[in-house]
Amino acid sequence: MTPPEPHAVVSERSGPGTTARTSPRTTARTTARTSAAPFTALAAEVRDSGLLRRRYGYYAAQVAACVAALVGVAVLVLVLGDTWWQLVPAAVLGLVVTQLGFLGHDAAHRQVFVGARANDWAARLLSGAGAGLSYGWWRGKHNQHHAAPNQEGRDPDIAPGVLAFTAEIAGARDTGPAGWFVRHQGWLFFPLLTLEGANLHWASVRTLLGRAPVRHRWAELALVTTRLGGYVVALFLVLPPGKAAAFLAVQMAVFGVCLGGSFAPNHKGMPIVPRGARLDFLRRQVLMSRNVRGGPVVDVAMGGLNYQIEHHLFPSMPRPNLRRVQPLVRAHCARHGIAYTEVGLLESYAIVVGYLNHVGLRARDPFQCPLSAALRESGPPGAG
């Protein structure tokens, strides 16, 4: 659609081919309504479907299963005693903690309860006491990501860090050891994920001890430090030091790989949005996101994040309903000519690894897709 000329819009009362003079503010509002129209129609269809209703039974069962699994791991550790077989329950514990992290994520997105307060405290308990992560730290960072996925200067998930996710970052590291790392970072991605659990714990504690504003800071700090400290103390009381350290290392590695491996396929390797680009909501969320197919096993392993497109469009939708809304979203995108990306799990990881390995070379101009031409030649779809 060609946007109206500055200071002029088609008047509802005017005849064909006539225009009415308006203020810039009115023009902006009209353009905003036009660009929002595709999503508004989809939102109405989804709302009428009832898929935004809460699923209390599902979440009660999920929490109960996690608690039962934690008790089972504790019993198994005590029964096994001084043996290297303890690494088996360590790996299982890593999986359980990952599921608690997913549940904290769901509560933070208002998926569990209707009220904001109930969701906030559920997220604090599940994230802090369950996964050892700060809800306050994570929420601010994650909200920025949802507002502008894969946009340079706005999405903290592609900001400068250990890995270079954009050409701009890679360009500053193209020589010496840093340059070698950037060119091979894809192969280092999964080994680095084994440290992601420790990194997330450290970021949580650092934020809670820092000066950045965090609501209910002391409650969160008590939850996170008690969870992390109590866990480590219990391990070294029950097991010899060497086996306790190995147990901790395996659990943390599994946690990091599972949690990081669930978030990475969703956006990495998708188009990078230039800093000044403007997109309507539907395209911003769909074109920068990738779904991962694989059935119920992948649904559980990725905590529903494999339906990333649907999650970004409807972040408060309960996790089990994302699979059910997918046909509606896919059909709506097809009607509006919006590319809907979905690949298998292994293919998604291959894309991530390939993108990371070559971001410093092939991503000198990372926006190599049809949307790029629209952004550069005539402005982004729906831009005002």
N, C-alpha and C positions, 0 to 999 in steps of 0.2 A: 504494500500500500504506500502511495506517495503522500507524505505529510503535507498538510495545507501550507500555503505561503504564509510568511510572517504577517501577523496582525490581520489575517483574513481567514474565515472559516465558512463552510457552506451553511447557510441559514435554513432551519427547518421550514421557515415560512417563505423562503425564496423559491422561485421557479428554477428549473434546470439551467445550469450554467451561470446562475447569478451568485454573487457573494455578498456577505454582510461584513462590515468593518467591526472589529471587536478589539478589546484590549489584549496585550500580550498575556495577561494572567488568564483570561478566558480561553485563549488559544491553548495555553499549556494544560488547562483543565480538560479541554475537549480532547487533546491529543492523548492525555493520560487515560481518559476513559476508553478511547479507541484502542490503545495498546493493551489495556487490561481486559478488553472484551473476550478474547479467546479463553483466558483462564476463568473469567467470571462464569461463562457458560459451563465449563467443566466443573467448577466448584458447586454450582447449583445442582448439576446432575449427581455429583457425589453426595451432596448433602441429602438429596431426596432418596438416595439408595440406602441410607441408614448406616453406612460404613464408618461414620465418625462416632457412633455410640461407643461408650466404654465397655470393656470386656473384663469385668471384675473377676469372673470365674477363672479365666485364662491366667491372669496375673497372680491370683491367689495360688493356683496350682504351680506356677513357675517358681514363686518364692518358696513354697513348701518343698518342692523338689530340690532346690538349692540347699535349703537347710538340712534336709535329709541326707543329701550328698556330703555336706560338711561333717555331719555326725558320723557317717559311714567312713569317711577318710580318717577321722580322729580315732575311731575304734580300730581300724586296720593298722594304723601306725602303732598303736599300743600293743596289738596282737603280734605284729611282725617283730618288734624289738630290734636288737642290734644286728641288722642285716642290710646288704645293699639292695635287697628287694624293696626297700623304702623308697627307691626312686620311682616305683610304679605309682603309689599313692601321691607322690610329689607331682607327677605329671597330671594325674586326675585332679588334684587340687588346683593346678593351673587352669584347667578347663572350667572348673566350677567358679573360680574367681572371675574368669572371663564372662561367664553367664551373669554373674552379679553386676559386673560392669555394664553389660547390655541392659539389664533391668534398671540400673541407675540412669542410663541414657534415656530409656523410655519415659521414666518418671519426670526427668528434666524437661522433656518435650511435652509434658501434660497429657501423656497417653494413658496413664493409669487411672487417675481420678478426675472428676469434673473441676474441683476447686484448685486454684493455684497453690494455696498454702499446703494442702495435703500432698500435692505432687512434689513441692519443694522439699518437704521433710522426708518424704519417701526417697527422693533422690539423694538427700544427705545421708540417710541411714544406709541405703543400698550401696552408694558409692564410697562413703567414708568407712562405715563399720564392715561392709562386705568386701569391697575391692581395695580399700586403703587409698582412695583418691578424693581430692577436694572437689566438691560440687561447685563451690563458688569460683574456683580457678577455671574449671572446665566449662562452666556455663557461658562465661563472658567470651572465651575463645571460640567456642562452638557456635554461639549466636552470630559472631562476625562471619564465620565460614558460611552459615546458611544464608546470610544476607547477600553475599557476593562470592559464590563458589568459583574458585580458579581465577579470580580477578587480581591482577598484580596491584600491590599496595593496599588491598582490602582484605583478602583471605589470608588469615594467619597460617593456614595449613600449607601454603606455598611460600611462606616468608623465608628469609635466609636462615639456615640451620646447618646441621651436619650434611644433609643432602641438598643439592641444587635442583630445584624443580622448574626453574625458568631460565631462559637464555640470558636474561639480565644478570642473574646470580652466577650462572656458569661462566659468563664472560669475565667476571672479576676473579675467577679462579682457574684461568686457562693455561697457567704456566706452573712449572715445578711440581712438587708432590701434590699440591692441591689440584692441579690440572689433571694429573694421572688419576687421582681419586674420582674426579668428576666423570672422566671418560669410562671408568669402571664401576661407578657407584651402583649400577643396576645389579651386578653380581654380588656386591657387598650388602645389598638391601636386606635379604633375609638373615644373614649373620648379625647385622645391626639390629634387627627386630628382637633378637634375644635379649638385648639391653633396653628395649623400649619400656618394659615394665618398671625397671629401676628408674628410668628417666621420668616416667609419669609420677611415680611416688615422690621423687625428688622435687619435681616441679610443683606438686601439690603442697609439700611441706614448706618449700621456699616461699610460695605465695602466701601461705597462712602466717608465716613468720615475718613477712615483709610489710611494706607500708601501703600497698595497694588496698583500696577499700574492698572488704569482703563481708557480706552480711552473715551474722551469726558466726563470726570468726572463731570465737573461743569454743563454741559447741563443735564446730568442724575440726578444730585443732585437737580437741579431746578425742573425737571419734577416730581420726586418722592416726594419731600417735599411739593411742591405745591399741588399735587394730594392728599396726605395724610392729610396735614394740612388744606387745603381748605375744604376737605370733612368733617372733624371733626368740624371745625368752623361753616360750614353751618348747620350741624345737630343741634348744640346747639343754633343756632340763630332761627331755625324754631320750634324746639320741646323743651318742658320742660326738665331739666337736666336728670331726671330719665328715661323718655322715649327715650331721645337721646342716653343715655348710653345703654339702652336695644336694641335699633335699631342697634347701632354699634356692640354690642356683637353678636346679631343674624346674622348680615351680615358677620361678620368675621368668625363665626363658620361655616356657610354654605360654605363660600369660602374655608376655610381650609379643610373641609370634602370632598367637591367636587374635589378640585385640588389634594389633597393628595390621595384620594380614586381612582383617575384616574391613578396615577403613581404606586401605591403600587402593584396592581395585576400583573404587567408586568414582574417582575423579582423576587420578594420575594417568597421564597420557591422553586426557581429553583436552579440548582447546583451552588455551590460556587467554583470558580476556584482557586486552590492553587496559591501562589505568583509566583512561578517560572514556571508555566505551559505555554506552547506555543500551540496555536491553529490556524488553518487557519481561514481566515476572515468569511467564510460562517458558519462554525461550531461555531465559537466564538459568532456570533450574533444570530443564530437560537437556539442553544441548551440552551442558558442562558435566553431566552425570552419566554414569554407566551402570546398567543392571547386570547382575550375574545370575545365570540360570543354573539349576542343579537339583531342584526338588527339595523335599523335606530335610534331607541331611544338610544341604547348604543353608537352608533357612535357619536351622538351629545353630550351625557352626558360625554363621555370620550375624546371628541375632537379628535377622530381618533386614540388615543393611544391604543385602543383595538386591532389595527392591529400592534402590537409592533414588531413582527418579520419583517414584510415588512418595517416598519419605520426604523428599525435598519439597514436593508440591503440597503435601498434607502432613506436616511434621507432628501434629497432634493426633493423627490417626493411630489407633491401637495396632501394635505390630502384627497380630494375626490377620488383620483386615487388608494389609498391603497387598498380599497375594490376590485377594478378591477384587481389589480396585484396579489391578493392573490392566485387564482387558478394556476397561473404560478409558484409561489414560492412553493406552496404545492406539485405540480407535480414534480418540480425539486428536492426537498428534498427527495421525494419518490424514484426517480430514483437513487439517491446517498446514500440511506439508512440512511438518517439523520432524527432523530425524530422531528416531527413538533407538538408542543403542543398548543392545543386550548381547552378551557373549557368555561362553562357558567359563568355569572357574580357572582352569589351567590357561586358557587363552587370555583371560584378564591379567593374570600374573605375567605372562609372556609380554603383554603390551607394556605393563609397568616397568619390567626389567629393561626392555628394549628402549623405552623412552628415557629412563634414567641414564642408561649407558651412553646414549648419544645426544642428550639434551644440549651439550656444549657444541655439537656439530649441526645436527639437523634442526635444532630448535633455535638457531640464530633468529629465525622468524617463526616462532612456534605456532602462529595462528594459520596453519596450512589447511584450511577447510573452506567450503563455500561461504560460511558465515564471515570469514575474513574479508572476502571481496566486498560483501555488503557493508561491513564496518568501515572499510577504507574508501569505497567509491561513492556510496550513496547514504551512508549512515546506517546504524544498526536497525533491525526490524523493531518497529514500535518506538523509535527514539523521537523525542520531541524537541 
